[in-house]
Amino acid sequence: MAIVGSGGVGKSVVSATLARTLARRGRDVLAVDLDPNPGLAYSLGLAPSDAGLPPETTIEVKGGLYGWGPAPEVDLATGAMTLSRLAPDGVRYLSPGKIDGKTVNKSEVKRCLGTVRLLVDHLTAPWDIVADLEAGTTTPYEGYARFAEVIVVLATGSWRSCLAARRLCALLPSVPLVVVASKTAPGASDAARWGLPVQHHIPFDPEVAAAERRGLAPLDACSDAPALSAVASLADLLLKVAP
């Protein structure tokens, strides 16, 4: 599954909470961080790192994304497991790295991004994949979610967020979509005003917001928060769509 939406809708928290919730149910889960901004690692409860894949796992490849690809010794079928980090609840975390504001580490992300996408596309093990995509329409348009059997489109009640969600839905017509109204007030249905078939709601939750401000994983800081219960219910829905 891929998690998409405009900025500020809660993609990283939802992605991390979905991943850990599924893992707690005994499923094997790979959390893929396809956002060059930090977020998913914090929400999982991992110590964040800007590093991507080890240098020896990638080589310059003509025609590869940004001119890079996997080294010959990398097994695309299993590399997602062997090159990922262990996160809480047994989740595996895979990232192409982050763009560091101090060193402007764009080259690290460019070196690793194509290989990470190939590892996800070629994973043969029956694992659940939960991918946190960069905000907006660019990465879905460029095929970052091509592996997904279901895509979660998050939107708040704002006009801008709903517009982005409508465009995302139009970009991804061949994959089952689950539209989720995120950070809503009780009983709110603002997202529906903009023509979105809202299938689930995640309420705004001050406990989750406080955990995010502290850089903590919400599941560790406020496990009984209503928003996290809503994400657990979302997991049930997604497993019905793509078991």
Beta strands, then each sheet from edge to edge (+ up, - down):
strand 1: 2-5
strand 2: 29-34
strand 3: 58-60
strand 4: 68-70
strand 5: 85-86
strand 6: 92-94
strand 7: 128-133
strand 8: 151-155
strand 9: 177-184
strand 10: 198-203
sheet 1: 5+ 6- 2- 7- 1- 8- 9- 10-
sheet 2: 3+ 4-
end
